[in-house]
């Protein structure tokens, strides 16, 4: 668990189940019936996210409150719609007076036009329901989410996350899980066992504090980071839940590629939350000490745990799950914050730019003229196709790079949109000409997104992926990126 909550004055006494669903007509009825058996649950909302089957009709027949998206809008949107419907239902209940409704005869003089008793509504004691998010395909096992409800209603936990047992038929390679786990650890100091677990019970206060949600499959990662950094108590709770696992067929691979894309996007939203390391902070207080490079900072120490976030299990530096040694077992789409050993050297510079490069490489003392060079350097780097601003560490890491040459190479890529600042730092240490050739030769219709290009760049050492017979060219950028990731995994495993 994280912090020693609770942090709210009043705890919820009831729970609303929210079930995002798409084409789950065969399983949704059993899931609803099982969820209703959880003590404290008195409302079930099903969000049909663009189904082409009878999911909505079956859910309504099971007496759930159903709302339907005309088109598929993704998991995060379905969760948001479900929470909104719960709030609307609670507003209607308060308008009706709820359980505390009573009728009283008002003393004279009565309000003009009233001839009968007026309702008296007292909602001072009302507390919004906690939200329990369940997968639509859990069927009869949904009742096993009860420990999550008990943690929130009884223990004072603000967000309880289900720890699921091994799922039969699961075929994932762990790339997405490790990416999410490390991102959460860096941003909060808390190491999640199952960072992508979507079965969660959340207080309304916590839910509201985590808005807006990250889109798509990045929603779980962003919920965890946002809740922890806001000071809420987050705890993983074992629950014997079972759902249809994603296999290792083509459909499963494409699903995991979409997950990876959305998790990377969610982490990009929270990069500014990464806690400073103690050694970096101490160095910053020493005038004569120069800040460490971004790559050195990552390996210097474990992230400092915020005062409101106390890890249940302290992050380790050994070979356990989620550590660097464990992640090294297979190619990772995650990239270092700055070029490191084994990565091609950054683009060379010379002449008058050499002194400026020395400043940002940490090889010269920072005096007043150098500060002016630093400002000029920052303005020059701002011309790159970057979404946001470069941090001091990132600017320093790009000290040996010719901005004009890097800009030309980045813009020559078959990519639509701007890169995140740390993506550019990583790409500056790769062979961008080789990356351009790979993207140009890919049998893809349209242009890649920046996240796709970074993932492919991290696997340039792997040859062109084989296209399964079930796929016909041209591919989508997501399909091609997924095949690259799994080709790298297969190469490492063999």
C-alpha positions as CSV (number, residue, x, y, z in Angstrom):
1,X,0.0,0.0,0.0
2,X,1.0,3.6,-0.2
3,X,0.0,6.3,2.4
4,X,-1.5,5.7,5.8
5,X,-5.0,7.2,5.1
6,X,-7.8,7.8,5.1
7,X,-7.6,11.4,4.0
8,X,-11.4,12.2,3.8
9,X,-13.7,13.2,6.6
10,X,-16.5,10.9,5.6
11,X,-16.4,7.5,4.0
12,X,-18.9,6.2,1.4
13,X,-21.4,3.7,2.5
14,X,-22.6,2.4,-0.9
15,X,-21.0,1.3,-4.1
16,X,-21.9,1.7,-7.7
17,X,-20.5,-0.8,-10.2
18,X,-19.4,0.6,-13.6
19,X,-18.9,-2.0,-16.4
20,X,-17.5,-0.8,-19.7
21,X,-18.5,-3.3,-22.3
22,X,-18.1,-3.9,-26.0
23,X,-19.6,-7.0,-27.7
24,X,-20.0,-8.9,-24.4
25,X,-23.6,-10.1,-24.9
26,X,-22.7,-13.6,-23.9
27,X,-21.1,-12.7,-20.6
28,X,-22.6,-9.4,-19.4
29,X,-25.6,-10.9,-17.7
30,X,-23.6,-13.2,-15.5
31,X,-21.2,-10.3,-14.7
32,X,-24.1,-8.1,-13.6
33,X,-25.8,-10.7,-11.5
34,X,-22.5,-11.6,-9.8
35,X,-21.7,-7.9,-9.1
36,X,-25.1,-7.3,-7.5
37,X,-24.2,-9.9,-4.9
38,X,-21.3,-7.8,-3.5
39,X,-22.4,-6.3,-0.1
40,X,-22.7,-2.5,-0.4
41,X,-23.5,-2.5,-4.2
42,X,-26.9,-1.0,-4.9
43,X,-26.4,0.3,-8.4
44,X,-24.9,-1.3,-11.6
45,X,-24.2,0.9,-14.6
46,X,-23.2,-0.7,-18.0
47,X,-21.6,1.5,-20.6
48,X,-22.0,-0.1,-24.1
49,X,-19.0,1.3,-25.9
50,X,-20.2,0.9,-29.5
51,X,-21.2,-2.8,-29.5
52,X,-22.4,-4.4,-32.6
53,X,-24.2,-7.2,-30.7
54,X,-27.0,-7.3,-28.1
55,X,-24.9,-6.2,-25.2
56,X,-27.2,-3.2,-24.3
57,X,-30.4,-5.3,-24.6
58,X,-29.0,-8.1,-22.4
59,X,-27.7,-5.6,-19.8
60,X,-31.1,-3.8,-19.6
61,X,-32.8,-7.2,-19.3
62,X,-30.5,-7.8,-16.3
63,X,-31.9,-4.6,-14.7
64,X,-28.7,-2.5,-15.1
65,X,-28.7,1.2,-15.8
66,X,-27.4,1.2,-19.4
67,X,-26.0,4.0,-21.5
68,X,-24.6,3.5,-25.0
69,X,-21.9,5.1,-27.1
70,X,-22.9,5.2,-30.8
71,X,-19.3,4.5,-31.7
72,X,-16.4,3.0,-29.8
73,X,-14.7,5.7,-27.8
74,X,-12.3,3.6,-25.7
75,X,-12.1,2.4,-22.2
76,X,-11.3,5.7,-20.5
77,X,-14.3,7.4,-22.2
78,X,-16.5,4.5,-21.1
79,X,-15.3,4.8,-17.5
80,X,-15.9,8.6,-17.5
81,X,-19.4,8.1,-18.9
82,X,-20.2,5.5,-16.3
83,X,-19.1,7.7,-13.4
84,X,-21.2,10.6,-14.9
85,X,-24.3,8.4,-15.0
86,X,-23.8,7.4,-11.4
87,X,-23.6,11.1,-10.4
88,X,-26.8,11.9,-12.4
89,X,-28.6,9.0,-10.7
90,X,-27.5,10.3,-7.3
91,X,-28.7,13.8,-8.2
92,X,-32.1,12.3,-9.1
93,X,-32.2,10.4,-5.8
94,X,-31.5,13.6,-3.9
95,X,-34.3,15.4,-5.8
96,X,-36.7,12.7,-4.8
97,X,-35.7,13.0,-1.2
98,X,-34.1,9.6,-0.9
99,X,-34.6,7.4,2.2
100,X,-34.9,10.5,4.4
101,X,-37.8,11.9,2.4
102,X,-40.8,13.0,4.5
103,X,-43.9,15.1,4.0
104,X,-45.0,17.8,6.5
105,X,-47.9,20.2,6.6
106,X,-46.4,23.7,6.7
107,X,-47.9,26.2,9.0
108,X,-49.9,29.2,7.7
109,X,-49.3,31.3,5.8
110,X,-48.6,28.9,3.0
111,X,-46.8,29.8,-0.1
112,X,-49.3,31.0,-2.7
113,X,-50.5,28.3,-5.0
114,X,-49.7,25.4,-2.7
115,X,-52.6,23.4,-1.3
116,X,-51.0,20.3,0.0
117,X,-48.0,19.1,2.0
118,X,-44.6,20.1,0.8
119,X,-41.7,17.7,0.6
120,X,-38.9,18.1,3.0
121,X,-35.5,16.8,1.7
122,X,-32.5,16.4,4.0
123,X,-29.4,15.3,2.1
124,X,-26.9,16.6,4.6
125,X,-25.8,13.0,5.4
126,X,-25.6,11.8,1.8
127,X,-22.2,10.6,0.6
128,X,-21.4,9.8,-3.0
129,X,-21.1,6.2,-3.8
130,X,-17.7,4.6,-4.3
131,X,-17.1,3.5,-7.9
132,X,-16.2,-0.2,-8.6
133,X,-14.9,-0.7,-12.1
134,X,-15.3,-4.3,-13.4
135,X,-14.5,-5.9,-16.8
136,X,-17.6,-7.1,-18.6
137,X,-16.2,-10.6,-19.2
138,X,-15.7,-11.6,-15.6
139,X,-18.9,-13.5,-15.4
140,X,-19.6,-15.2,-12.1
141,X,-16.2,-14.4,-10.7
142,X,-17.1,-10.7,-10.4
143,X,-18.3,-11.3,-6.8
144,X,-14.7,-11.9,-5.9
145,X,-14.2,-8.1,-6.1
146,X,-15.7,-7.9,-2.6
147,X,-12.3,-7.4,-0.9
148,X,-11.8,-4.2,-2.9
149,X,-15.1,-2.8,-1.6
150,X,-14.2,-3.8,2.0
151,X,-10.9,-2.0,1.7
152,X,-12.6,1.3,0.6
153,X,-15.7,1.2,2.8
154,X,-14.1,-0.4,5.8
155,X,-10.3,0.3,5.9
156,X,-10.4,3.8,4.5
157,X,-8.4,3.0,1.3
158,X,-9.0,5.6,-1.4
159,X,-8.3,3.4,-4.4
160,X,-8.1,-0.4,-4.1
161,X,-6.6,-2.2,-7.1
162,X,-7.2,-5.9,-7.7
163,X,-4.3,-8.3,-7.8
164,X,-5.5,-11.0,-10.1
165,X,-4.2,-14.6,-10.0
166,X,-2.6,-16.0,-13.2
167,X,-5.1,-16.0,-16.0
168,X,-5.5,-19.0,-18.2
169,X,-4.5,-18.5,-21.8
170,X,-2.6,-15.2,-21.3
171,X,0.0,-14.7,-23.9
172,X,1.6,-11.4,-23.1
173,X,5.3,-10.8,-23.2
174,X,5.4,-8.3,-20.3
175,X,6.6,-5.3,-22.3
176,X,3.6,-3.2,-21.5
177,X,3.5,-4.2,-17.8
178,X,7.1,-3.3,-17.2
179,X,6.8,0.0,-19.1
180,X,3.8,1.0,-16.9
181,X,5.5,-0.3,-13.7
182,X,8.7,1.6,-14.2
183,X,6.8,4.8,-15.2
184,X,4.7,4.7,-12.0
185,X,7.8,4.0,-9.9
186,X,9.7,6.9,-11.3
187,X,6.8,9.3,-11.0
188,X,5.7,8.4,-7.4
189,X,8.3,6.1,-5.8
190,X,5.6,3.3,-5.5
191,X,6.1,0.0,-7.3
192,X,2.9,-1.6,-8.5
193,X,2.7,-5.4,-8.9
194,X,-0.1,-5.3,-11.5
195,X,0.0,-1.7,-12.9
196,X,-2.5,-2.5,-15.7
197,X,-5.2,-4.0,-13.5
198,X,-8.4,-2.3,-14.4
199,X,-10.6,-3.7,-11.6
200,X,-10.5,-0.9,-9.0
201,X,-12.7,0.5,-6.3
202,X,-12.3,4.3,-6.0
203,X,-13.9,7.0,-3.8
204,X,-15.6,9.8,-5.6
205,X,-13.1,12.3,-4.1
206,X,-10.2,10.4,-5.5
207,X,-11.9,9.9,-8.9
208,X,-12.6,13.7,-9.2
209,X,-8.9,14.5,-8.3
210,X,-7.7,12.3,-11.1
211,X,-9.5,14.1,-13.9
212,X,-9.0,14.4,-16.8
213,X,-8.3,10.8,-17.5
214,X,-5.5,9.6,-19.9
215,X,-7.1,8.3,-23.1
216,X,-7.6,4.6,-24.0
217,X,-5.6,1.9,-22.3
218,X,-3.4,4.4,-20.4
219,X,-6.2,5.1,-18.0
220,X,-5.0,2.7,-15.3
221,X,-1.4,4.1,-15.3
222,X,-2.6,7.7,-15.1
223,X,-5.2,6.9,-12.3
224,X,-2.4,5.4,-10.2
225,X,0.0,8.2,-10.7
226,X,-2.6,10.9,-10.2
227,X,-4.0,9.4,-7.1
228,X,-0.6,8.9,-5.4
229,X,0.7,12.3,-6.3
230,X,-2.5,13.9,-4.9
231,X,-1.8,12.1,-1.5
232,X,-4.5,9.4,-1.6
233,X,-4.1,6.0,-0.2
234,X,-3.6,3.4,-3.0
235,X,-3.5,-0.3,-2.1
236,X,-3.3,-3.5,-4.2
237,X,-5.7,-6.1,-2.9
238,X,-5.7,-9.8,-3.9
239,X,-9.0,-10.8,-5.6
240,X,-9.8,-14.2,-7.2
241,X,-11.2,-12.6,-10.4
242,X,-11.0,-14.2,-13.8
243,X,-11.6,-12.8,-17.3
244,X,-10.9,-13.7,-20.9
245,X,-7.2,-13.3,-21.3
246,X,-5.5,-11.7,-24.3
247,X,-3.7,-14.5,-26.2
248,X,-0.5,-14.4,-28.4
249,X,-2.3,-14.5,-31.7
250,X,-2.4,-11.5,-34.1
251,X,-5.4,-10.0,-32.4
252,X,-3.7,-10.2,-29.0
253,X,-0.5,-8.6,-30.4
254,X,-2.3,-5.7,-31.9
255,X,-4.2,-5.2,-28.6
256,X,-0.9,-5.0,-26.7
257,X,0.5,-2.6,-29.2
258,X,-2.4,-0.3,-28.6
259,X,-1.9,-0.7,-24.8
260,X,1.8,0.2,-25.2
261,X,1.0,3.2,-27.2
262,X,-1.6,4.5,-24.7
263,X,0.6,3.7,-21.7
264,X,3.5,5.7,-23.2
265,X,1.1,8.6,-23.8
266,X,-0.1,8.4,-20.2
267,X,3.4,8.5,-18.9
268,X,4.2,11.5,-21.1
269,X,1.4,13.4,-19.4
270,X,3.1,12.9,-16.0
271,X,6.8,13.3,-16.8
272,X,6.9,16.5,-14.8
273,X,5.9,14.6,-11.6
274,X,9.1,12.5,-11.4
275,X,10.5,13.2,-7.9
276,X,14.0,14.6,-7.7
277,X,16.7,12.3,-6.4
278,X,18.3,13.1,-3.0
279,X,21.8,13.2,-4.5
280,X,20.7,15.6,-7.3
281,X,19.1,17.9,-4.7
282,X,22.2,17.9,-2.6
283,X,24.3,18.7,-5.7
284,X,22.0,21.6,-6.6
285,X,22.6,23.1,-3.1
286,X,26.4,23.0,-3.6
287,X,27.5,26.0,-5.8
288,X,30.6,24.4,-7.1
289,X,29.0,21.1,-8.0
290,X,27.8,20.5,-11.5
291,X,24.5,18.6,-12.0
292,X,24.8,15.1,-13.1
293,X,23.8,14.0,-16.6
294,X,20.3,12.6,-17.1
295,X,21.6,9.1,-17.5
296,X,23.8,9.3,-14.4
297,X,20.8,10.7,-12.4
298,X,18.7,7.7,-13.3
299,X,21.2,5.2,-11.8
300,X,22.3,7.3,-8.9
301,X,19.6,6.3,-6.4
302,X,16.0,5.1,-6.1
303,X,13.4,7.9,-6.4
304,X,12.6,9.7,-3.2
305,X,9.2,8.7,-1.8
306,X,6.9,11.6,-1.4
307,X,5.8,12.2,2.3
308,X,2.3,11.1,1.5
309,X,3.3,8.0,-0.4
310,X,4.8,5.2,1.7
311,X,5.5,2.0,-0.4
312,X,4.1,-1.2,1.0
313,X,7.2,-3.0,-0.5
314,X,10.3,-0.8,-0.9
315,X,11.6,-0.7,-4.5
316,X,14.6,-3.0,-4.9
317,X,17.7,-2.8,-7.0
318,X,18.2,-6.5,-7.4
319,X,16.8,-8.9,-9.9
320,X,13.1,-9.1,-8.8
321,X,10.1,-8.2,-11.0
322,X,10.1,-4.7,-12.3
323,X,13.9,-4.1,-11.8
324,X,16.4,-3.1,-14.4
325,X,17.9,-6.6,-14.4
326,X,14.5,-8.2,-14.9
327,X,13.7,-5.8,-17.8
328,X,16.9,-6.5,-19.5
329,X,15.7,-10.0,-20.3
330,X,13.9,-8.7,-23.4
331,X,14.0,-5.6,-25.7
332,X,12.2,-2.7,-24.2
333,X,10.4,0.2,-25.9
334,X,11.2,2.3,-23.0
335,X,14.2,4.5,-23.5
336,X,16.8,6.2,-21.3
337,X,16.5,9.8,-20.5
338,X,19.8,10.5,-22.3
339,X,22.2,8.6,-24.6
340,X,24.2,6.0,-22.7
341,X,26.8,3.3,-23.3
342,X,26.1,1.2,-26.3
343,X,24.0,4.0,-28.0
344,X,25.5,5.7,-31.1
345,X,27.3,8.9,-30.2
346,X,25.3,12.1,-30.6
347,X,25.8,14.2,-33.8
348,X,29.2,16.0,-33.7
349,X,29.7,19.7,-33.6
350,X,32.8,21.9,-34.0
351,X,34.1,25.4,-34.4
352,X,32.5,28.2,-32.4
353,X,29.8,25.9,-31.0
354,X,32.3,23.8,-29.2
355,X,32.5,26.0,-26.1
356,X,28.7,26.0,-25.9
357,X,28.7,22.2,-26.1
358,X,31.3,22.0,-23.3
359,X,29.0,24.0,-21.1
360,X,26.0,21.8,-21.6
361,X,28.1,18.6,-21.4
362,X,29.1,19.7,-17.9
363,X,32.8,20.2,-18.8
364,X,33.1,23.9,-18.0
365,X,32.1,26.1,-15.1
366,X,28.9,28.1,-15.5
367,X,29.8,31.8,-15.4
368,X,27.7,34.7,-16.6
369,X,28.7,34.4,-20.4
370,X,27.9,30.7,-20.2
371,X,24.5,31.5,-18.8
372,X,23.9,33.6,-21.9
373,X,25.0,30.7,-24.0
374,X,22.5,28.5,-22.1
375,X,19.6,30.8,-22.9
376,X,20.6,31.0,-26.5
377,X,20.9,27.2,-26.6
378,X,17.4,26.8,-25.1
379,X,15.9,29.1,-27.7
380,X,17.7,27.2,-30.5
381,X,16.4,23.8,-29.3
382,X,12.9,25.2,-29.1
383,X,12.9,25.2,-33.0
384,X,13.0,21.4,-33.0
385,X,9.6,19.6,-33.5
386,X,9.1,19.3,-29.7
387,X,5.9,19.2,-27.8
388,X,6.7,21.3,-24.7
389,X,10.0,22.6,-23.3
390,X,13.3,20.9,-22.6
391,X,14.3,20.5,-19.0
392,X,17.8,21.5,-17.8
393,X,19.0,17.9,-17.9
394,X,17.6,17.4,-21.3
395,X,19.2,20.6,-22.6
396,X,22.5,19.5,-21.1
397,X,22.2,16.1,-22.7
398,X,21.8,17.7,-26.1
399,X,24.9,19.8,-25.6
400,X,27.0,18.0,-28.3
401,X,24.2,18.0,-30.9
402,X,24.0,20.3,-33.9
403,X,20.4,21.6,-33.6
404,X,20.0,22.4,-37.3
405,X,21.2,18.9,-38.4
406,X,19.0,17.2,-35.8
407,X,16.0,19.3,-36.8
408,X,16.5,18.3,-40.4
409,X,16.8,14.6,-39.6
410,X,13.7,14.6,-37.3
411,X,11.6,16.4,-39.9
412,X,12.7,14.0,-42.6
413,X,11.1,11.1,-40.7
414,X,7.7,9.8,-41.9
415,X,6.1,11.1,-38.7
416,X,3.0,13.2,-38.1
417,X,3.2,15.5,-35.0
418,X,5.8,16.7,-32.5
419,X,8.0,14.6,-30.2
420,X,8.1,14.7,-26.4
421,X,11.3,16.4,-25.2
422,X,12.8,13.2,-23.8
423,X,12.0,11.3,-27.0
424,X,14.2,13.8,-28.9
425,X,17.0,13.3,-26.4
426,X,16.8,9.6,-27.0
427,X,16.5,9.9,-30.8
428,X,19.5,12.2,-30.9
429,X,21.6,9.2,-29.9
430,X,20.2,6.9,-32.5
431,X,20.9,6.5,-36.2
432,X,18.1,8.7,-37.5
433,X,19.0,8.1,-41.2
434,X,18.6,4.3,-40.6
435,X,15.3,5.0,-38.8
436,X,14.1,7.1,-41.8
437,X,14.9,4.3,-44.1
438,X,13.0,1.8,-41.9
439,X,9.9,4.0,-41.7
440,X,10.0,4.8,-45.5
441,X,10.3,1.1,-46.4
442,X,7.6,0.0,-44.0
443,X,4.4,-1.2,-45.8
444,X,2.3,1.4,-44.0
445,X,-0.5,3.6,-45.2
446,X,-0.1,7.1,-43.8
447,X,2.4,8.6,-41.4
448,X,3.6,7.2,-38.1
449,X,2.9,8.9,-34.7
450,X,6.0,10.1,-32.7
451,X,5.5,7.3,-30.2
452,X,5.6,4.7,-33.0
453,X,8.9,6.1,-34.3
454,X,10.5,6.0,-30.8
455,X,9.5,2.3,-30.3
456,X,10.8,1.4,-33.8
457,X,14.0,3.3,-33.1
458,X,14.6,1.3,-30.0
459,X,14.5,-1.9,-32.1
460,X,16.6,-0.9,-35.1
461,X,18.9,-3.8,-34.4
462,X,16.1,-6.2,-35.3
463,X,15.4,-6.9,-38.9
464,X,12.2,-6.2,-40.8
465,X,9.3,-8.1,-39.1
466,X,7.5,-10.8,-41.0
467,X,4.0,-9.9,-42.0
468,X,1.5,-12.7,-41.1
469,X,-0.5,-14.1,-44.0
470,X,-3.7,-12.9,-42.3
471,X,-2.6,-9.3,-42.8
472,X,-2.7,-7.6,-46.1
473,X,-0.6,-4.5,-47.0
474,X,-0.8,-1.7,-46.5
475,X,-0.7,-1.9,-42.7
476,X,-1.7,0.7,-40.1
477,X,1.2,2.3,-38.2
478,X,-0.1,0.5,-35.0
479,X,0.0,-2.9,-36.7
480,X,3.5,-2.4,-38.1
481,X,4.8,-1.1,-34.7
482,X,3.3,-4.1,-32.9
483,X,5.0,-6.5,-35.3
484,X,8.4,-4.8,-34.7
485,X,8.0,-5.1,-30.9
486,X,7.1,-8.8,-31.1
487,X,9.8,-9.5,-33.6
488,X,12.3,-8.1,-31.1
489,X,10.8,-10.2,-28.3
490,X,10.9,-13.3,-30.4
491,X,14.6,-12.6,-31.4
492,X,15.6,-12.2,-27.8
493,X,13.7,-15.4,-26.7
494,X,15.4,-17.4,-29.4
